[in-house]
Amino acid sequence: MEKESNMTRRYILIMLCLLSGMMSLYAQKTMRDVWLSMPEQYAPYLTESMRVRMLEAVEEGLPEKTDNLLKGTCQLERITDDYLRAVMGKTTRVELKLFKTDAGETRLCAVKTLVAGVSESIVQIGLPNWTEMKTLTLTDNLQAFLPDTLSQEMQEKAALLAFPIATTVNLSEQDSVFVEQVSLPEMSKEDKQWLTNLLTTRRRTLSELLPSEK
């Protein structure tokens, strides 16, 4: 009888330890936690101590540029409980956003934009601890950014000017919104002005972009 009681207590203890571990894994994270736990692959030229210094500078109201391992500079421009914007070098900008799904679960959206030549964004969504990060497929059809009333001839002209299509993404500090726009290649000033006046942005909620679970 005593042996069974000991086994029961051991079982309960094990279950409590497992439950504690799971609660720790999925505990509510702030953007500060997300920034400090950022995997090396997202910023290989920034050590954790460098990220700490950048964070402290912003919290003190003095967002200064920080030297990175590539002898360039990075700057944490803005951070709130659920939003972050940083310049990671001359050609890279990063935005992070914590948001709630329709089921009330917290997810992380990470946007990395390369601004050399034709700017282009890479977008991933996953858990706040940087696991299960999945890359989203961005819009590759220019027609999605053109007015419905545009003639077929003008659509073809626009598609030719913007080819190959690349898009950039911006996140909102205030809302869980994803804004996608076309990044234009080199072209004449007149053509660029004409196309810029035609193009619209695509605005969607982050919950709409969650990869479907199969």
Salt bridges, closest charged atoms under 4 A:
GLU59 OE2 - ARG32 NE 2.97
GLU77 OE1 - ARG85 NE 2.95
ASP82 OD1 - LYS97 NZ 3.56
GLU95 OE1 - ARG93 NH1 3.44
GLU105 OE1 - ARG107 NH2 2.94
GLU173 OE2 - ARG78 NH2 2.63
GLU180 OE1 - ARG204 NH2 2.99
